[in-house]
């Protein structure tokens, strides 16, 4: 027996798979180090919210029950954290921010449609577009500073344009879409285009010039502003995210979700995490402190770090990134070569604790001395 006669959707069959960073388990298997420092996936070095963990443990006893069919109470809490003017009707929940991105692609893209992406950026946008048989139109960020090019985005709009993906802070560069750039784009963008403001790293932004997707939601534009508990609340394994959109758009996206789409543990953990402001503030303080410290350290080594507003830094080692990655892995330190993010000469390193960041730098110094030009490869 085989699957040779099964009719596969050609767009899905041809779509590339998402490539994740090296896991702790794989790193331990490959290098055998007693302690692994994983700085590859932009995870929270402080771990998960303790209040969320306690709530999840308490909810385990009810796993034989279905979760609530309606998540309106949770959506109300999420809306309350977004400021005045938002209610549960503005919120759609998902299994991580990536689930919201997939909902948009499934809801608005068909074969022959176009979606604008701005590389280097989160590769999942193009993967989702390709699964729908649509075409990703690239409007590259300006180099060397990786700034958005509002004029180029507007020139790329055609009658086939249905979705615009704007990531801010950008993964993998950590740079921003500014409010001024967003104003230029939104002033001319046709109302038929759904704009996704992917703001999954917004809790780490300290630049007042940053754009805010909620401005356009309040204005009633077809905008979805994406949020996540994965980074700032340390709940990447829980898979919970949400989006803010005008009620008509949010309601339409909610119809795309299956019954009981969010499990009981995710709902309990999300509610508790929203109340754990102390964990959020601890995480934010650590990221802002370590971001500045590690940026200066990389800059002092001449490694061209990109100024970041996220919990990671992109830098160029001046040597083949895959080689640097492998040598770091041998020393129990995991980073992310950025070729998957359209940056083949760069590495993205997540921010850890000071001790973790020091260990990364010590290992990096050893690697660079070992394989720099003239040294044995």
C-alpha positions in Angstrom: 0.0 0.0 0.0 1.1 3.6 -0.7 -0.1 7.1 -0.9 0.7 7.4 -4.6 -2.9 7.9 -5.6 -3.8 10.4 -2.9 -4.4 13.9 -4.3 -2.3 16.3 -2.4 -2.9 20.0 -2.6 0.0 21.2 -4.7 0.6 24.5 -2.8 0.8 22.6 0.5 3.0 19.9 -0.9 5.4 22.5 -2.3 5.5 24.8 0.7 8.8 24.7 2.7 8.7 23.5 6.3 9.5 25.9 9.2 12.9 25.3 10.6 13.2 25.7 14.4 16.3 26.4 16.4 18.3 23.6 18.0 16.5 22.3 21.1 18.1 21.7 24.5 17.7 17.9 24.0 19.3 17.9 20.6 22.2 20.1 21.8 22.8 17.8 24.8 22.8 14.8 22.5 25.2 16.4 20.0 27.8 17.9 22.4 27.5 16.0 25.6 27.9 19.1 27.7 26.6 18.8 31.3 24.9 22.2 31.1 23.5 23.8 27.9 23.1 27.5 27.5 20.3 27.9 24.9 20.3 31.3 23.3 18.7 30.3 20.0 14.9 30.7 20.3 14.3 34.0 22.1 13.0 32.2 25.1 12.6 33.8 28.6 15.8 33.1 30.7 13.8 33.6 33.9 11.5 30.7 33.0 7.7 30.8 33.1 5.4 33.0 35.2 5.1 31.2 38.6 1.5 32.2 38.9 0.8 30.7 35.5 2.5 27.4 36.6 0.5 27.3 39.8 -2.8 27.8 37.8 -1.9 25.1 35.3 -1.1 22.6 38.1 -4.5 23.4 39.7 -6.3 22.9 36.4 -4.7 19.4 35.7 -7.3 17.7 38.0 -10.0 18.7 35.5 -8.3 17.5 32.3 -11.2 15.0 31.8 -13.5 17.9 31.2 -13.8 19.9 28.0 -12.6 23.5 28.3 -15.2 26.3 28.1 -16.5 26.6 24.6 -16.6 30.3 24.9 -13.4 32.2 25.8 -15.3 35.5 26.2 -14.2 36.0 29.8 -10.5 35.6 28.9 -11.0 37.9 25.9 -12.4 40.5 28.2 -9.3 40.4 30.3 -7.0 40.5 27.3 -8.9 43.5 26.0 -8.7 45.3 29.4 -4.9 45.1 29.1 -4.9 46.9 25.8 -6.3 50.2 27.0 -9.5 52.2 26.7 -11.9 51.4 24.0 -11.3 47.6 23.6 -13.7 44.8 24.6 -13.9 41.1 24.1 -15.4 41.7 20.7 -12.0 43.1 19.6 -10.0 39.9 20.6 -9.3 36.6 18.9 -7.3 34.0 20.7 -4.9 31.5 19.2 -2.4 28.7 20.0 0.5 31.1 20.0 0.9 34.1 17.8 1.7 31.9 14.9 -1.8 30.5 15.0 -3.2 34.0 14.4 -0.9 34.4 11.4 -2.2 31.2 10.0 -5.8 32.3 10.5 -5.2 35.4 8.5 -3.6 33.5 5.6 -6.4 31.0 5.6 -9.1 33.6 5.9 -7.9 36.1 3.2 -5.5 34.4 0.7 -6.5 32.4 -2.3 -4.5 31.2 -5.3 -3.4 34.2 -7.4 -3.6 36.6 -4.5 -0.6 38.5 -3.2 0.8 39.3 0.3 3.5 41.7 1.0 6.4 40.7 3.3 9.5 42.8 4.3 12.6 40.6 4.6 14.6 39.9 6.5 11.7 39.0 8.6 9.9 36.0 10.2 10.0 33.3 7.6 6.6 31.8 8.5 4.8 34.7 6.7 6.1 33.4 3.3 5.5 29.8 4.3 1.8 30.5 5.1 1.4 32.5 1.9 2.8 29.7 -0.2 0.5 27.1 1.5 -2.5 29.1 0.2 -1.1 29.2 -3.4 -0.7 32.9 -3.1 2.4 34.9 -4.0 4.7 36.6 -1.5 5.8 40.1 -2.7 9.1 41.1 -1.1 9.8 44.6 0.0 13.2 44.4 1.6 14.1 46.4 4.6 16.6 49.1 3.9 20.2 48.3 4.6 22.4 48.7 6.5 20.0 49.8 9.3 17.1 47.4 8.4 14.5 50.2 8.3 11.1 49.8 6.7 10.7 51.4 3.3 7.1 52.8 3.3 7.3 54.1 -0.3 8.5 50.7 -1.6 5.7 48.9 0.3 3.1 51.2 -1.3 4.6 50.8 -4.8 4.2 47.0 -4.3 0.5 47.2 -3.8 -1.5 45.8 -6.8 -5.2 44.8 -7.3 -4.1 41.3 -6.2 -2.8 42.5 -2.8 -4.8 41.1 0.1 -2.5 41.0 3.1 0.5 43.1 4.4 2.7 41.6 7.1 4.6 44.1 9.3 6.8 42.7 12.0 7.9 45.1 14.8 10.3 44.6 16.4 11.5 42.6 13.4 12.6 39.0 13.9 15.6 38.6 13.3 17.0 42.2 13.3 15.3 43.6 16.3 14.6 46.9 14.4 11.3 48.8 14.5 8.5 49.9 12.3 8.1 53.5 13.5 4.9 55.4 14.0 5.9 57.7 11.2 6.5 54.9 8.8 3.2 53.2 9.7 1.4 56.5 9.1 2.8 56.8 5.6 1.8 53.2 4.8 -1.7 53.3 6.3 -2.5 56.7 4.8 -2.3 55.2 1.2 -3.0 51.5 1.7 -6.3 50.4 0.3 -8.9 49.4 2.9 -9.3 46.0 1.2 -5.8 45.0 2.4 -5.6 43.3 5.8 -2.5 44.5 7.7 -0.9 42.3 10.3 1.1 44.2 12.9 3.1 41.3 14.4 4.1 42.8 17.8 5.1 39.6 19.6 8.2 41.3 21.1 6.5 44.6 22.0 7.1 44.2 25.7 10.8 44.8 25.2 10.5 48.1 23.2 11.7 51.2 24.9 11.9 53.5 21.8 9.0 56.0 21.9 9.1 56.2 18.1 7.7 52.7 17.7 4.5 52.1 15.8 1.5 50.7 17.7 -1.0 48.6 15.8 -3.8 49.5 18.3 -3.9 53.0 16.8 -5.2 51.5 13.5 -7.6 49.1 15.2 -9.2 52.0 17.1 -9.5 53.8 13.7 -11.5 50.8 12.4 -9.0 49.8 9.8 -8.7 46.1 8.8 -5.8 45.5 11.1 -4.8 42.6 13.4 -2.2 43.4 16.1 -0.7 40.2 17.3 0.5 39.5 20.9 2.0 36.5 22.6 2.7 35.1 26.0 5.7 33.1 24.7 8.4 35.6 25.2 7.8 38.1 28.0 5.8 35.7 30.2 8.0 32.6 29.5 5.1 30.5 28.2 6.4 29.4 24.8 5.5 25.8 25.5 1.9 26.7 26.5 1.1 28.1 23.0 -1.1 31.0 23.6 -1.4 34.3 21.7 -4.1 36.7 20.8 -4.9 39.4 18.3 -6.6 42.8 18.6 -8.8 43.8 15.6 -12.0 45.7 14.8 -15.0 43.6 15.9 -16.1 42.6 12.4 -12.6 41.3 11.6 -12.0 39.7 15.0 -15.4 38.0 14.8 -14.7 36.7 11.3 -11.3 35.2 12.5 -13.0 33.6 15.5 -15.2 31.7 13.1 -12.1 30.1 11.7 -11.2 28.4 14.9 -12.3 24.9 15.9 -14.4 24.2 18.9 -12.4 24.0 22.2 -9.4 25.4 20.3 -7.7 26.6 23.4 -7.1 23.8 26.0 -7.9 24.1 29.7 -4.3 24.4 30.7 -3.6 27.2 28.2 -6.7 29.1 29.3 -5.8 28.8 33.0 -2.2 29.7 32.4 -3.0 32.7 30.3 -5.5 34.1 32.8 -2.9 33.8 35.6 -0.1 35.2 33.5 -2.0 38.3 32.7 -2.2 39.0 36.5 1.6 38.4 37.0 2.8 41.9 36.3 5.9 41.3 38.6 7.2 38.6 36.3 6.7 40.8 33.2 8.6 43.7 34.8 11.4 41.4 36.0 11.8 40.0 32.5 11.6 43.5 30.9 14.3 44.9 33.2 16.6 41.9 32.5 16.2 42.2 28.8 16.8 45.9 28.6 19.9 45.7 30.9 21.4 42.7 29.1 20.6 44.0 25.6 22.6 47.1 26.2 25.5 45.2 27.9 25.7 42.5 25.2 25.4 45.0 22.4 28.4 46.9 23.7 30.4 43.7 24.1 29.7 42.6 20.6 30.4 46.0 19.2 33.7 46.1 21.1 34.7 42.9 19.3 33.9 44.4 15.9 31.0 42.0 15.2 28.6 44.6 13.8 25.6 44.0 16.1 22.3 45.6 15.0 20.7 47.9 17.6 17.8 45.9 18.8 14.4 46.5 20.5 13.7 42.8 21.1 15.2 40.1 23.3 17.8 39.1 20.8 20.7 40.7 18.8 21.7 40.0 15.2 25.5 40.2 14.6 28.0 39.2 11.9 30.9 37.1 13.2 33.0 37.7 10.0 33.3 34.0 9.6 30.9 31.3 8.3 28.0 31.4 10.7 27.4 27.7 10.5 31.0 27.0 11.5 30.7 29.4 14.4 27.4 27.8 15.4 28.9 24.3 15.4 32.0 25.3 17.4 29.8 27.1 20.0 27.6 24.0 20.2 30.6 21.9 21.0 31.0 24.2 24.0 27.4 23.8 25.1 26.2 27.2 23.8 23.3 27.2 21.3 22.7 30.2 19.0 20.8 30.6 15.7 22.5 31.0 12.3 20.4 33.5 10.4 20.4 32.0 6.9 16.8 30.9 7.4 16.0 34.5 8.0 17.6 35.6 4.8 20.8 36.7 6.6 23.4 34.1 5.6 26.3 36.0 7.0 24.8 36.6 10.5 23.9 34.9 13.7 21.0 35.8 16.0 21.7 35.4 19.8 18.9 35.5 22.3 19.5 37.4 25.6 20.1 35.3 28.6 21.0 36.1 32.2 24.3 37.9 32.8 26.0 34.5 33.6 24.6 33.0 30.4 25.7 35.9 28.3 29.2 35.8 29.8 29.5 32.2 29.0 28.4 32.9 25.4 31.0 35.6 25.0 33.7 33.4 26.5 32.9 30.6 24.1 32.6 33.0 21.2 36.0 34.5 21.9 37.5 31.0 21.9 35.8 30.1 18.6 36.8 33.3 16.8 40.4 32.9 17.9 40.3 29.3 16.8 39.0 29.8 13.3 39.9 33.3 12.3 41.8 33.6 9.0 45.3 32.1 9.5 44.3 29.8 12.3 43.7 26.1 11.7 40.2 25.3 10.6 
